[in-house]
């Protein structure tokens, strides 16, 4: 039977539930993304080191965690995908349509995220085999040559096939099991690289750059950047935590889960900085190269390092795991929507959505120096344009919808979240006033309508 939106009220299949530990690991796996491996260390160093890190923690507490709790609460309360959950909780079509923004966002993000994830798989293979370090030392040229060819499409397809396969196996047998295997391995690799990084000559300068507080570098721009990163690092605004929340048992404390996920995100960001900066400073590299830091600058460091092929391989394997755990969570959003909306089986939805994401993402794969590299809109390549639209327009709008819905439209949010008294009032104050205002400021700053 269909509701007024035409969405199938398909019962959850057996096994479409997370265990308590599985949910937290899957959520942490989603937040452990590629951006933290270069973006977070760079913006932290640029804006005051430890001072910025403290500011980031504050933003995570004030905005990130309240919105995270709101998304999980909507998901568990609605027991449906990121669009249908809004409708079911209010019986108003308008909220369902607004919720669909997050489904569209996830689909578009997956289309180009699979391209970057594919780069990490390519570099993992090239590093472990030693091919990355065999011919010449111009790693910028190597990346440009690789990105300009057809191999990125091959690796993009590999990411989509792997992600789709995990999704097709279900929540407990696929997503949860996948994260239970990869996240512990991820942590081990991260710690090994941290030890290697800290024992490099001159590593102390990198640690000082990352952790020495310089409050003079903090300004209004720093606050907005910290706020934006706190929001994006938790995978908010694209329906992931709403979808994952729909698979959470009623006995699971969402408050405790929120704190555990936030803590895991902080630990990962911190250790990532300890891995990156000592390596960068030890080999005289520039820490502000963004994507180039991982795919152009750091290979030069691994080439000079004893057993560099091994440590380089471990580093790119780390990136690949981070990319794949996030890719699985992103893909689950449109797959869950397709299952609810059209009544498809999980396997059918996984196959069709994966193929659609792959096809839509091909132009992005071929626009980073490839045959579509010269095609631009508004001065941006296809890849950059999709990235900009999702990261700086659709995701903030999705987050804003969540805050307004939970703060004003859904009256039973506190009961579902397990909050009452002071904590409920504090949560509502943040969702109704603080978070919407700050999200709007980040949005205006991101699109260039606000400057300092």
Residue pairs with C-beta under 8 A, 6 or more apart in sequence:
1 8
1 9
2 8
2 9
3 9
3 84
3 87
3 88
4 87
4 91
4 93
5 83
5 84
5 87
5 93
5 96
6 341
7 80
7 83
7 84
7 87
7 96
7 340
7 341
8 339
8 340
8 341
8 342
8 343
9 340
10 339
10 340
10 343
12 79
12 246
12 247
13 170
13 346
15 170
15 171
15 172
15 173
16 170
16 171
16 172
16 247
17 171
17 172
17 247
17 248
17 249
18 26
18 171
18 172
18 175
18 176
18 244
18 247
18 248
18 249
18 252
19 172
19 176
19 249
20 249
20 251
20 252
21 180
22 172
22 176
22 179
22 180
23 176
23 244
23 247
23 248
23 252
23 257
24 257
24 260
24 261
24 264
25 176
25 179
25 180
25 183
26 175
26 176
26 179
26 244
26 329
27 235
27 241
27 244
27 257
27 261
27 329
28 179
28 183
28 260
28 261
28 264
28 265
28 268
29 179
29 182
29 183
29 325
29 326
29 328
29 329
30 235
30 240
30 241
30 244
30 325
30 326
30 329
30 330
31 233
31 234
31 235
31 261
31 264
31 265
31 268
31 326
32 183
32 186
32 264
32 265
32 268
32 321
32 322
32 325
32 326
33 233
33 235
33 322
33 323
33 326
34 113
34 116
34 117
34 120
34 319
34 322
34 323
34 326
35 232
35 233
36 233
36 268
36 269
36 272
36 322
37 272
37 276
37 294
37 318
37 319
37 322
38 276
38 289
38 290
38 291
38 293
38 294
39 229
39 290
40 56
40 229
40 233
40 269
40 272
40 273
41 210
41 272
41 273
41 276
41 277
41 287
42 287
42 288
42 289
42 290
42 293
43 52
43 225
43 226
43 229
44 52
44 53
44 56
44 210
44 273
45 209
45 210
45 277
45 287
45 288
46 52
46 217
46 288
47 55
47 217
47 218
47 221
47 222
47 225
47 226
48 55
48 213
48 214
48 215
48 216
48 217
48 218
48 222
49 209
49 210
49 211
49 212
49 213
49 214
49 217
50 210
50 211
50 212
50 213
51 213
51 214
51 215
51 217
51 218
52 217
52 218
52 222
52 226
53 211
53 270
54 213
55 218
55 222
55 223
55 226
56 226
56 229
56 230
56 269
57 266
58 226
59 223
59 226
59 227
59 229
59 230
59 231
60 230
60 233
60 234
60 262
60 265
60 266
61 262
62 430
62 434
62 435
62 438
63 227
63 230
63 231
63 430
63 434
63 435
63 438
63 439
64 230
64 231
64 233
64 234
64 236
64 262
65 234
65 258
65 259
65 262
66 403
66 427
66 430
66 431
66 435
67 231
67 234
67 236
67 399
67 402
67 403
67 431
67 435
68 234
68 236
68 241
68 258
68 261
68 262
69 254
69 255
69 258
69 417
69 427
70 402
70 403
70 405
70 406
70 413
70 417
70 431
71 236
71 239
71 240
71 241
71 242
71 245
71 402
72 241
72 242
72 244
72 245
72 248
72 254
72 257
72 258
73 245
73 254
73 406
73 413
73 416
73 417
74 85
74 86
74 89
74 242
74 245
74 402
74 405
74 406
74 410
74 413
75 82
75 85
75 241
75 242
75 243
75 244
75 245
75 246
75 247
75 248
76 245
76 246
76 248
76 250
76 254
76 416
77 85
77 89
77 410
77 412
77 413
77 416
78 84
78 85
78 86
78 87
78 88
78 89
78 242
78 246
79 85
79 88
79 246
80 88
80 246
80 340
81 103
81 239
81 242
81 243
81 246
81 333
81 336
81 337
81 339
81 340
81 341
82 99
82 100
82 102
82 103
82 106
82 239
82 242
82 243
82 333
82 336
82 337
83 96
83 97
83 99
83 100
83 102
83 103
83 239
83 337
83 341
84 96
84 99
84 337
84 340
84 341
85 99
85 242
85 246
86 95
86 96
86 98
86 99
86 401
86 405
87 93
87 95
87 96
87 99
89 95
89 410
89 412
90 405
90 409
90 410
92 409
95 405
95 409
98 401
98 405
99 239
99 242
99 401
100 337
101 394
101 397
101 398
101 401
102 237
102 238
102 239
102 242
102 333
102 394
102 398
102 401
103 239
103 333
103 334
103 337
104 394
105 237
105 238
105 239
105 390
105 394
105 395
105 398
106 238
106 239
106 240
106 330
106 331
106 333
106 334
107 333
107 334
107 353
107 356
107 357
107 360
108 360
108 386
108 389
108 390
108 394
109 238
109 330
109 390
110 163
110 327
110 330
110 331
110 334
110 357
110 361
111 357
111 358
111 360
111 361
111 364
111 386
112 361
112 364
112 383
112 386
112 387
112 390
113 323
113 326
113 327
113 330
114 156
114 159
114 160
114 163
114 327
114 357
114 358
114 361
115 152
115 156
115 361
115 364
115 365
115 368
115 383
116 291
116 323
117 155
117 156
117 159
117 320
117 323
117 324
117 326
117 327
118 152
118 154
118 155
118 156
118 157
118 158
118 159
118 365
119 146
119 147
119 152
119 155
119 295
120 316
120 319
120 320
120 322
120 323
121 155
121 158
121 159
121 320
122 146
122 151
122 152
122 155
123 132
123 295
123 299
123 316
123 319
124 313
124 316
124 317
124 319
124 320
125 131
126 132
127 133
127 299
127 302
127 309
127 312
127 313
127 315
127 316
128 309
128 310
128 313
128 317
129 309
130 309
132 142
132 299
132 303
132 309
132 312
133 299
133 302
133 303
133 308
133 309
133 312
135 142
136 142
137 300
137 303
139 295
139 296
139 297
139 299
139 300
139 303
140 292
140 296
142 299
143 292
143 295
143 296
144 369
146 152
147 368
147 369
147 370
148 368
148 369
148 370
148 373
149 370
150 370
152 365
152 366
152 368
152 370
153 362
153 365
153 366
156 358
156 361
156 362
156 365
157 358
159 323
159 324
159 327
160 354
160 355
160 357
160 358
160 361
161 354
162 324
163 324
163 327
163 328
163 331
163 354
164 331
164 350
164 351
164 353
164 354
165 174
165 350
166 174
166 175
166 178
166 328
167 174
167 175
167 328
167 331
167 332
167 335
167 346
167 350
167 354
168 174
168 346
168 347
168 350
168 351
169 175
169 177
170 346
171 247
175 328
175 329
175 332
178 325
178 328
179 325
179 328
182 321
182 324
182 325
183 325
185 321
186 318
186 321
186 322
186 325
189 314
189 317
189 318
189 321
190 268
190 271
190 272
190 275
190 318
191 271
192 314
193 275
193 311
193 314
193 315
193 318
194 271
194 274
194 275
196 311
197 203
197 206
197 274
197 275
197 276
197 278
197 279
197 282
198 207
198 274
198 278
200 278
200 279
200 282
200 283
200 305
201 282
202 278
202 281
202 282
203 278
203 279
203 281
203 282
204 278
205 278
205 281
205 282
206 276
206 277
206 278
206 279
206 280
206 281
206 282
207 274
207 277
207 278
209 277
209 281
209 287
210 273
210 274
210 277
211 273
219 452
220 452
221 445
221 452
224 441
224 442
224 445
227 438
227 441
227 442
228 442
228 445
228 446
231 237
231 395
231 396
231 399
231 439
231 442
232 391
232 395
233 265
233 269
234 241
234 261
234 262
234 265
235 241
235 326
235 329
235 330
236 395
236 398
236 399
236 402
237 394
237 395
237 396
237 397
237 398
237 399
237 402
238 330
238 333
238 390
238 394
238 395
238 398
239 333
239 398
240 329
240 330
240 332
240 333
242 402
243 332
243 333
243 336
244 329
244 332
245 254
246 336
248 254
248 257
253 418
254 416
254 417
254 418
255 417
255 418
255 419
255 423
275 315
276 287
276 293
277 287
279 285
279 298
279 301
280 286
280 287
280 293
280 297
280 298
280 301
281 287
282 301
283 300
283 301
283 304
283 305
285 293
285 297
285 298
285 300
285 301
286 293
286 297
287 293
289 296
289 297
294 319
298 312
298 315
299 312
301 308
302 308
302 309
302 311
302 312
302 315
303 312
305 311
305 312
331 350
331 353
331 354
331 357
334 353
334 357
335 346
335 349
335 350
335 353
336 349
338 344
338 349
338 352
338 353
339 345
339 346
339 349
342 349
344 352
363 372
363 382
364 382
364 383
364 386
365 383
366 372
366 373
367 373
367 375
367 381
367 382
367 383
367 384
368 381
368 383
372 381
372 382
373 381
375 381
375 382
377 385
378 385
380 388
391 446
392 443
392 446
392 447
393 443
393 446
393 447
396 439
396 440
396 442
396 443
396 446
397 443
399 435
399 439
400 436
400 439
400 440
400 443
403 431
403 432
403 435
403 436
403 439
404 436
406 413
406 431
407 413
407 428
407 431
407 432
407 436
408 432
414 420
414 424
414 427
414 428
417 424
417 427
419 427
441 450
444 450
445 451
